[in-house]
Structure formats: C-alpha cells, structure tokens
Amino acid sequence: LAECHARQGRFDDAIDALRSALDLAPDDDDAAQRLISLYFEKNTSQIQALEQRLEQEGQPAELLLELGELRSARGEYAEAIQQYRRIPREHPLATRALVALGKCHLALNECHLAITAFQAALAGQPTVDDRREALYQLGIAHARLLDLDTATATFQTLCQECPEYRDAADQLRRCHLQRQDTDAFRRAEVPFDLVAE
C-alpha cells in the first residue's frame, strides 16, 4: 500500500501506511529504511514544487523561507543560505530568515557569520519565539568560539527573559563549568535547581 501511494506522489499517505506497518513489525529494517527513503523523496518533491513556483511567481519571501527550511532539513546548508539571503531585510519574515541563516552558518561551524546573523535578527523586531531562538543560538555560537563571558551573559539574559527555558539554564551552567567557575555554577540564578544534591 505504501508503495502504491508513493508512486502516486501521495507521500504523506505512504509514510502513514509504512508507519502503521512498522508499528506491527518494529524490527523490520527494510521497512525502516524505506520510511527514511520516503521522507527523502517527499522532501525532494517539495523542493521541486517550490522551485517551480519560484520560477512562476517571482521570489516571494514565504517560498524562499520554505525552500531554505527544506534544504536545511536535508543538511544542504549552503543552498539554504542562498535562499535566506534572498529575503529582503524589510520583509516581515526577515527576522525569522536571519535566525535560520545563523543556524545554517552554525551547522557549517561558521560561528562569526552565525553571530552576525543572530545579532541582525535581534536588532530588528523579532517575535518572542524568534528572539528566544536567536539568543539561544547566539550563546551557542559564542561558546563554540570559547568566548565564555559573552556566552554566559547571553544565556543569563535568556534565563531572565524566559525562566521556563531549561535548555538555556543548562547552557548557562555548562558555561560556568567550562570556565571552572563552580561557585557561579552553584549559584546561577535560574528558576530551578539542576545541581545534583
């Protein structure tokens, strides 16, 4: 059934059918490999459809962002970067695109370019979610460069703005540990205690 759906280009139905089969036979390695293959085929089909729409409709930012996200999901970061850079800075989706651009640069270990993108996203008018993601990724980029003071300050800001964001608190504690600042690690002001008693 899954193959029939896949031949008709109905990838969601094919994926659902194969998932159901895997629920009944979770050790079926061939079915698991085929499921991975179907996700890739679906992604390829979506990319081709978006590229056709871009040719027909010009360069709408929404399509560029979606194409960048699909390319990024495949690990095609350089191609995704090209799409994100084509979105005009004055467009309402520009901040989201800058965050995505920074994440691609970070995935390529281009930390300085990532930092520039995250700072540009924060300089605009980001949504709460975009601001949270930009701050988190900015802290990660600084930590990768071993700029632990800036990383620590970034994660502290994020913990103050979003006290429920456990990952930021975890990263803040990691920065303190990496700096071998165990006193600051123990007294890091976060809304819960992650230190083993």
Disulfide bonds with the S-S distance in Angstrom:
none
